[in-house]
Every structure is written in structure tokens, then in C-alpha cells.
Amino acid sequence: MNAAPADQIRLLDVQSLDARLQQLAHKRRSLPEHEEIESLTKDLTQLRDLLVAAQTEESDCSREQTKAEQDVDQVRQRASRDQQRLDSGAVTSPKDLENLQREITSLAKRQGDLEDVVLEIMERRESAQERVAELTGRVSSVQSKIDDATSRRDASYESFDAESATLTKEREVVAGSVPADLLKLYEKLREQQGGVGAARLYQRRCEGCRLELNITEVNEVKAAAPDTVLRCENCRRILIRTSESGL
């Protein structure tokens, strides 16, 4: 393949722009905020699970407390009715009086036991409420950190994308001045060679693979016509000659 030396030099400009675009893409993917957001999101998921569990426990305790208080109220009402019967003098039979008094005593004990249950439930509910409040605060704090990291990431995205857009337009202009067949070969090699399809020959060294040409290769390069498109014998990239090639 042949191409004017100036066209080959422009290919180096395309390669330089592609390298910068590749670096920007790498920086975009490698932002520290990515790992930060991922780690914080895992923490947030765990905290939300714990919060749901605490809220569920508090809700269960609330229902338990309501039921226990209803049981206490029922016992209290029954005891009150019995006490009214006793105080009214309507019960005159000694046996009935004894049974009534025994029931009042039993109800008083039952009420005391149920009130102890209510207190125990209230303590558990209070503990669950404190846990809910603590976890709610922690969830809010972690979410704020995620929001901050996301804002920083998005700001970096905006900067990278703006620069990438400028470089892409510049590349379109430069690449448009390179012969189609040369550009096609370059694109193919760039895909095969990790993003570098053309390299400068600098002081007899290929800047693509960083290997120095041996004497035979140097002589072949010297003998080649200026418009001959050369390839590095080691990495097979397009080898561009310049005034600094050391020939």
C-alpha cells in the first residue's frame, strides 16, 4: 500500500486523538466515585433491610400492646362489675359472697400479670422505636453520601463528555483527510493491537512495541520509497517515518 508521506503523518494525528479519547474513556470508567457509590449502595441496602426489620418489630409490638391493653381493660371491667355487686349488698349468700370475693382477688392478680405483660411489651416497643430512629438516621446519612458521590461523578462525566465531543469532532476532520484505504487498515490494526494501529519510528525504535529495529530492518526502511506504507516487523503496526526516525 502506498500513501503520501503527509497522509501518513496525519495518521499519527488520528492515532494521537484516538489515544486521548481512549484515555478519557478509561478515566470515565475508573472514577473513584464508581467504587464509592457501589460500596455505599451495598451499605444502604443492608441498612434498609435492618430498618424494615426494626419497623416490623415495632409494628408487631404495637399490635401486641394494643391486644394486651384490651385484655387488661376487659379484666378491669369485670373486676369493677364484681366489686359493684359486692358493694351493692345484692349478694347475700355466704357461699356466693366467698366466690365473688375469690373471683375479685383472682381478677386483681390476673390484671397485675397482664399489666406486667403490657410493660414488657412497651419496653420492647420503645427499644424498637429507638432502633428505627437510629437506622433512619443512618440510612439518611448514607443516602446523602451517595447523592454527593453521584453529583461528583456526574460532574466528571460532563467534563469528560464535553472533551470527548470536541476530540471526536477534531478526529472526524483529521481522519477525513486520510486516504480511505490507509484509514481502513489503521482501524483494523487499532482494533487488533489494543487501540494502537500506527506508531512513529523514533530513533530506529517502533513506538508501538518499543522495540528497536535491527540493521536489516533499518536498511529495508531506508530503501523503501517515501510513499510506501511500512509495517513494523515485530508488532505489525503501521510504521510512520519522520525527521526523527534516525535513518
Secondary structure, DSSP 8 states (H G I E B T S, - for coil): -B--HHHHHHHHHHHHHHHHHHHHHHHHHT-HHHHHHHHHHHHHHHHHHHHHHHHHHHHHHHHHHHHHHHHHHHHHHHHHHHHHHHHHT----HHHHHHHHHHHHHHHHHHHHHHHHHHHHHHHHHHHHHHHHHHHHHHHHHHHHHHHHHHHHHHHHHHHHHHHHHHHHHHHHHHTTS-HHHHHHHHHHHHHTTT--EEEEETTEETTT--B--HHHHHHHHHS-TTB-EE-TTT--EEEE-TTS--
